[in-house]
Amino acid sequence: MKVVVLTGPESSGKSWLAGQLEAHFGGVRVDEYVRHFMQRTQRDTCLADITDIATGQLAWEDSARARQPALLILDTHLLSNILWSQTLFGDCPDWLEPALLARQYDLHLLLSPEQVEWVGDGLRCQPALTERLAFFEAIEHWLMRHRQAFLKVEGDWAQRREQVFAAVSQLLQAR
């Protein structure tokens, strides 16, 4: 099983590309649990919610991993929970980073916020490019610090799709 994570700031194409990958390569896609949580609770999240959100994300990921697909496509993972918790609340549950580092991810596709427009959807909260760039840089720094395999994905929608498809094709051929 090859595990690919789409990561990056909001409105950079993670969900769209996860769907594109699933449609093209097959496999199993795991969506972003926090969206489900926020739509279900109909309120802003707070620091106390982070454990429930992260636990839900892990449960969805574990359920998909148990199916042993050739390709597992994650719309996000615990790194987003960590960084959003730190960004919004200035704190984060201590167990999240060790839980993230204990898992195997073959490739992180780090999506730049540049060259694509931010689109509000009622849940997103970083319309300023400077905020999204800071989030992007925090992800990149974490991935480099922890020696995680990643590819920066940039350009317009078609260019992003092309880069992501090429990277996943190469990953799948390296079985």
JOCORHU-V617073 format. One record per run of one state. SS is the DSSP state (a for helix, b for strand, c for the rest). FROM is the first residue (numbers start at 1). TO is the last residue. If there is no record, write none. Layout:
((SS	FROM	TO) (SS	FROM	TO))
This chain:
((c	1	1) (b	2	8) (c	9	13) (a	14	25) (c	26	27) (b	28	30) (c	31	32) (a	33	41) (c	42	46) (a	47	66) (c	67	70) (b	71	74) (c	75	77) (a	78	89) (c	90	94) (a	95	101) (c	102	106) (b	107	111) (c	112	128) (a	129	145) (c	146	149) (b	150	153) (c	154	156) (a	157	173) (c	174	175))
